[in-house]
Amino acid sequence: MGSVLEGFATIGVVIAVGVLLAHLRILDIGAQQVLSRVSFYVASPALIVTLMARTDVSHVLGRQLVATVCGVVVPLMVYVVCARVVWQRGLGDTVIGGFASAYVNAGNLGLPVAAYVLGDATYVVPTLLLQLCVLTPIGLALLDHDERGSSSLRTVVLRPLTTPLTLAMLIGLLLSVTSTTLPEPVSAPLVLIGGMAVPSMLVAYGVSLRLGGGFGSGGPASEIALASVLKLLVQPLVATLAGACLGLTGHALLAVAVVSALPTAQNVFTYAIRYDRGRLLARDTILVTTTLCVPVTLVIAAVLG
């Protein structure tokens, strides 16, 4: 589990750099906006294209994908019901809160955990594909609809196809399915630009921790607690039970549980900044789940490993 601790330590250091830069007034809230936009519109799409292009999607069409879907749907639906009935959140805030409850940090943390802890990076691909092909397009469509107001069904359906992340996912998926290799003059710049995605997200997050209001200011403590419990406990428990019912055992079942227990993805905060919905809830949930993910992962490894 040393590599798990090392991965979390690396993320913590980069976030701390953002906090320090904000404290020294080198970066301000305006800089946070710029970093988030660079990540959303440029760096993250480049990262997604290069990642999906080198992924064999045939590995994800099986029981692990079904278990992963179950692990996402249950906490997502629980949060949506509570958000609408108990806290009466609007559409955009509900989407961000739902993401905070079930959207796994499968990129900058899931990939190294899958590669170095589970021994095979493809274990994280079912989650990546589900999030990039289903959750992200639907979530961005709803956020875009909430931001722009009422529009026709045709517009709601087609508008996500114009967002950078969705376009990048579709391009990467096409490259993967057709086994197309990008020429070096194209792939090299994409890899270089994609390398900015994770640091930009983490530094922007650090700036928000220092300048964006105190912890717990993102809404009722009960809402933050619910999102965190759904993400860290309910999602891996449901995914593990579903995987066991589907016949997964041993290392494959451990992989489903560990990946599902990863903290809320930094992308959620980027989406919250882009659409100005649920910023502090996303920030606080990411902080709680990232902090508590290590002991949860160690317990899972001890039980299933």
N, C-alpha and C positions, 0 to 999 in steps of 0.2 A: 504493500500500500504506500510505499515511499513515493512512487511517482504521482499518486493522487495528491498527497500533501504538497509535493513539489509544484504540481499544476495549480493548486489553489494559491500557493505562496506567490507564484509568478503573477497571477491575476491581481492579487492583493497589492503587490509592489507597484504595478502600473496604475491602479486606481489611486494609490497613495501619491504617486507623482502628480496626478490631476489635482488632488487635494492641496498638495504643496504649491503647485503653480497658481492655484486660485488664492491661497493664503498669502502668497507673495505678490499678488495682484499682477502677475504676468498674464494670466488668463482671467476673463470675466464671463458673465452670462452670455454676452455676444459671441465670445470665442467658443463657448459650449454649443451654441446654435450652429456655428460654422462647422465645427468638428462633426456634429451629428448629421448635418446635411451632406458633407463630403462622404461620410460613411454610407448614408442612405442612398444617395444618387450615383456615386462613383465606385467607391472601394468595395462595398458589399456585393454589388452586382458582379464586379470583376472576380471576386472571391468565389461566388456561387458558380459562375461559368466554369472556372478552372476545376472546382471541386467536383461538380456533377459530370464534367467531361471525362474525368478519370475514374468514375464510379461505375461498376457493373450493376445496373439496376435489377438484373435477374436474381441477385442474391436476396432482395428484399421481398420478393413475392412469395411469402410463406407464412408459417405460424407466428414468427416473430413480429411480422407486420400487424397481424390480427391482434396479438397481445398488446402491442404498442398502441393501436387504435383504441382498444378498450381502456387502457390506462389514461388516455387523453380525454375521451368522451365523458367519463364519469365525473372527474373533478370539474371539468368545464361546465357541465350542465348544473352541477350543484352550485357553483359560483353564480352563474347567470340567474338562476332562480332567486338566490339570496339578494343579489344586486338589484334586481328589478322589484322584488316584493318587500324586502327589509329596508334597503338603503335608497330605493327608488332612483337608481343611477340612470343617466341617459344612455343612448346607444353607444356613443364613442367611449365613454368611461367604462361601460360594461365590457366592451371588446378588449380594452387594455387590461382590465381586471381579470377577464377570462384567460387572456394570454399569460398574465402573471401567475395564474393558478395551474397552468398545464403546458406552457411553451418551454421546452427543455433547452438548456445551454449546450446544444449538440455540436456546435462548431468549434469555438476556441477551447472548450473544455472537454466536450464529448469525444472528439477525435483523438486527442492524446490519451485520454482514459481508455478508450477502446483499443488503441494501438499498443499501449505500454502496460496496461493493467489486465485487460481481457485478452490481449495477444493477437487481435485482429480488428483492424479499423472498420471492417464492413459491418460489425455489430451495431454501429451507430447509424448506418445508412437508412434502416427503416424509419427511424425518427426524423432524420433529415428530409427524406423524401415526403413523409407525411406533412411535415411542417412547411416545406417549400412548395409542394404541389397542391395542398389542400388548405391548411390553416392560414398561411400567409395570404394567398389570393382572396380567400373569403373575408379574412379580417381586414385587409386593406380596402376591399370593396365597401365593407360596412363603414369603415372609418372615413373613406372618401365621400360616401353618401351622407354621413352625418355632418361632415365639414361643409359640403356644398349645398345641402338641403335636398328637397325632393327632386327626383328626376325619374325618367322613364325606366322601365325594367331593362330595356335594351342598353341604355347608358350604364346602369348599375352593373350589368353582366360584362360589358365590353371594356369599361374603364380600367379594371384591374390589369387587363392585358397591356395597358400602356405604361404601367409602373415599372421602374427599372428592375426591381427585384423579381417581379413575375416574368418579365421578358428574359432576364438572365437565367432564371430557372428553366424556362422553356427551351432556350438555346442550349444550355448545358445538358438537358435531358435528351434533346435531339442528337447532340454529339455523342452521348453515351449509347443510345439505342443503335445508332448507325456505326458505332466504333470509329468515329472520325477523329483523327489527331490534328490538332491545330498546328499550323506551321510555326516555327520558332519566332519569326518576327511579330507574330500575333500573340502567341502564348507568353513570351517573356515579359512584355509590358503589362499584360493582364495579371500575371503572377506578382509583379512588382507593385502594381496599384492595389491589388487585392490584399497585399500585406499591410496596407494602411487600415483596413477595416476594423480589426479587433482593437489595436491600440487607440484608434480614434474613438471607438465606443467607450473604452475603459477610461480614457482620460476625461472625456466629456462627463462620464458618470462621476468621476472624482470631483470635478468642478461643481457638479450639482450637490454632492454631499457637503461641500464647504459653503456654497452660496445659495443653495436652493431651499433653505428652510430646515428646521430641526427635524430629527427623526420622529416619526409619528404624526407629522403635520400633513400627511397624505390622505387622512381620512380617519374614521373611527378605528381604534386599536383592534376592535373585533374584526373589521374587514381585512386589515393587514394580517391578523392571526389566521383568519379563515383561508386566505389565499396561500399563506405559507404552509399551513397544515395540508391543504389539498395538494400542493406541489410536492412537498417532501415526504409525506406519509401515505396519503390516499392514492396518488398516482402510481408509485411503485408497488403498493400492495395490490391494487386492482390488476395492474399489468402482470404481476407475478402469479396471482391466482388464475388469471386468464391463460397465461402461458402454461401453467401446470395442467389446467383442464384440457388444453390442446395437445398435451403430451410432451411438452418441453421439459428437459431434465438437465442436471449437471451444469456445465459451463454455459450452455445456451440460455437456460433459465436465469442463471446469475447475470448474464449480460443484459437481459431484458430488465431485470430489477435494478441493476446499477445505473444503466442509462436513464431509466425512468426517474431515478432519484436525484439526478443532476439538478442543479438550481435553475431558477428562472433565467431565461436567456437575456443577455444584454440588449439584443435586438428589440425587446419589448420596450425598453427605455427609449431607444432610438425612435420607434414608432410613436411613443407617447409625446416625445419632443416634436416630431414632425407634424402631428395632428393636434397638438395642444390638448390632449385628453389624458387624464389619469397619470400625470407626470410623477407626482410624489408617491402615489400608491405603487406605481411600477418601481420607483427607486427604492422604497422601503422594503418591498417584497424581495427584490433582488438582493438587498443587503442581508435580510434575515435568512433567506434560503441559501445564499452563498456561504454565510457563516456557519450554519448548522448542517450543511450538506456533508461535511467531512465525517462527523460522528455517525450520521445516518448511513453513509456508504460503508464505513467500517463495520457497523452492526450487520448490514446486509451481507458483506463478504464473510463475516464470521458465521452467519447462519447458513448461507447457501454455498459458500466456497468449499 
